[in-house]
Amino acid sequence: MKLANSFSILSPKERKVHAIIWLVGIIMINIPDWRVTMGPFHSDDFSLMIPSIYGLILNALLFYDCSSEFQQANLLNIWSRVKNTLTIFFKFSLIEAVLDSGYFALHYWTISEEVIVEIVWGQILMNFIFFYLPAVMFGFIKAWQKMESEEKSEPKIVIKDGAQTIHLIPNQLTHVESDGNYSIYHTEKKYMIRQSLTQAEAVLPDYFVRSHKSFIVNTRLIEKQTYNDLVVGGFIIPIGRKYRKNLQAILDS
């Protein structure tokens, strides 16, 4: 779960606002005279009270888990994050549909195939509109704000290729790759500079670490790690035996 990580990005004021929104929402849908609910449960017969409680928890997990996928200091590898969040979306939607079906059967002592279909498709549709899409938008906004903040506060990486000087934003540089007498800097574009990786290390911030004799990685952008490789910005980067211990020590610090 990335719920704690998502909340850590919120300011104290934002956390209060979010808590109030969730609380007001659950109160509103349980006011009998308002009848603002849709689906098999209703506020006027109080069948919505228990589903609204576990629904609040599941919807919050869905929202913050999905939004945290995009709350990074970069906007690289978007498709991979979309796939991850869709997996989260369907998981929580189906869990909620199963709980709703079980609760419906217990509350009304009966349940038909039509009601089950209504519950499943209703959860998928409602969760997509009211929680998944807002989560993605919220994650993008927070990621953009963080990018702008870090771009203003952190110096750019300056690399020179003859008379040409290139300024790179650190949180958009995923890794540097050796190619003969050249180093290839990977951002949304590729920059091939005539220099060794040792020379590249000299101009990079200390969170860029050698993972292999031919690769330097931005440890802030590592998405996945196995014993033999890393995934950074959608690229699979090998871990060399010589560099594994130092890399792991830095990641653990």
N, C-alpha and C positions, 0 to 999 in steps of 0.2 A: 504494500500500500504506500502511496505517496502523499497521503492526507497530511501528515505532520509537516512534510517538506512544503506542501502547498500553503499551509497556514503560516509557515515561517516567513514567507514572502509578503504576507499581508501586514500592514501597519496595525498598531493597536486600535486606531480609529476604524479601519476597514473591518477588523474582526468584529467589533461591536455592531457595525452596520449590517454585516452578514448575519450575525446572530439574531438581530432584530427582524430581518427579512424572513428568516426561517421560522421564527416564533410567530410573527404576524400571519404568515401563510398558513400555518397549521391551525391557528385559532379561527381564521376566516372560513376555512373549508368545513369546520366543525360547528359553525353557527347554524342551527336548524332553519331559521327564517330566511337565510340568505340563499340556500340551495345552489351553491356555486359549483357543485361537484358534477363530474361526468363518470360514467362507468357503472359497475354493478353495486357499488356501495353509496350510501346517501347519508347526509347529515341529519335529515329529519327523522330517520328511524335509528340513529346512533350506531348504525353498522360500520360507519367510517372511522370510529374512534381508535380502535386498535390498529387497523391498516394504516391510518395516518401516522401513528407513532413509529412502526417499523419502516413505513415508507419514507418518513423524514430521514431516518438513519441511512437507508439505502440510497436515497436520492442525493444526500450530502456526500456520501462516499463516491457515488458516480460523478457528481459535479467536480469535486476537488481532485479526485484521482485523474480524471480526464484533463482538467485544466492544468494540472501540474506537469503533464507531458509536454506542454508548450511553454511553461514558465521557465525557460532557460535563457542564458545570455546570448543566444544565437537562434536563428530561424532556419538552420540547415536541416536537411533530411526530413522534410515535412511529411512526405508520403509514409515513411516508416512510423512516424508519430500518429498519423491518422489511423493506420492499421492497428496500432496498439490501443488507441482510444476506442475504436469500434469494438475491439474484443472486450474491453472493460464495459462498454455500453450494453452489449448483448448479454454479458454475464450477469450484471445487476438487474437488467430488465427481466431476464428469465427467472432469476431468484425471486424477484418481487411477484412475478406472475404465478409461480408455484405457491408462494405463501398466500397470495390472494385467493387462489383456487381452493386451497385447504381451508382457509378461514371462511370463505363463502359457504362451503359444504357444512362446516360446523355451525355457522350462524343460522343458515336457513334450512338445514337438515336435508338439503338436496342440491344437486348441481347438474346441469345439462351440458352436452357437447357445445351447444351454441354459446353458453355463458363462458366456458373455458376459452373458446376461440375469441370471444369478445375481450376477455381479460388479457390474453396473450398479445393480441394485436393492439389493444388499447394501451398496454404498458409500453410496447415498442414505440408507438406513435407519440404518446404523451412524453415519455422520457427523452425521445429524440428532439422534440420541439422545445420543451421547457427546461431540460437539463443538459443534454449533450451539446446542442448548438451554442447555448449561452456559455457552457464550460470552455468550448474551443475559442470563442470570441474573447472571453475573459483571460484565458491563457495567453493568447496572442497579444492582448493589450499589456499584460504584465511583462511579457517577454520584451516587447518593444520598449517599454519604459525602462527596463533594466539595461537593455542594449544602449539606449541613449545616455543613461547615467554613467555606464562604464566607459563609453566612448569619450565622454567629457573628462572623466577622472583619470583614465589610464592612458599613458603615452602610446602612440602608434609604433609599430615595428618598422624600422627604416632599413631597407635593403638597397644596395647599389649594384648596378650592372653597367659597368663602364661609366658613361656620362649620365645614364638614366638613374633616377632615384625614385623608389616605390615606397609608399606609405601604406602599411597593412594594419587593419584593426585586429588586435589579438584574439578577440572572441569569435572572429570569423575565419581564423586560420586553424584548420583541423590538424594538419600534420605537414612535415617536410620530408621529402623522399629523395634519396640519392640516386642519381642516374649518370654514372661515369664521372666526369669532371664537373657535373652540374648538380644543383639542388633544385628540386621542384617544390614550390610553395603552393599548397592546396587550399584555396578558398572557393568561392563560387566560380572563380577563374583559376587558371594555373599560371604561375610565374616561374620560368626556368632561368636560374641565375648561375653564372659560372663561379662556383665556390664549392668547397667541401662541406660535409655535415658539421665538421668541427668548427668551421668558420660560421656556419649557420647558428650553431649553439651559442656563439658569442654574442649574437644580436637578439636572441630570443629571451623572454622573461623566464624566471626559474621554474615555472610550472610546465614548461615545454621540456620533456624528458626523453632521452634516447631509449627506445624499446627494442631496438634491433640495430645491427650495424648499418642498415640502410634506411632507418626511419627514426624521426623525432615526432612525438605525439603531444598534442595539447591535452594534458590530463584533466582539464576542466570540462572537456567535451566528450569524454569517454562514455559511451552508452552501454557497453556490455564488455565483460572480461571473462575469458576462459584461461586455462593453463597455457595454451599455446598462442593465443591471439587476442586482439582487442578490436572493438568496433568503435570507430570515431567518425562522426559525420557520414555514416553509411559505408565507410571504407573498412575493410578487414585488414588490420595491421598485425604482422607476426611479432611474437615476443622472442627475442634471442636469449639463449641460455645464459650468456655472459651478462645480460642486462636485467634479467628477471628479478633478482633479489633487490637491486637498487630501485627498480620501478615499483615493486610491491611496497617497499619501505616508504616511498614518497606517497603512494596512494593511501597507505594506512595512517599517515601522519595528519 
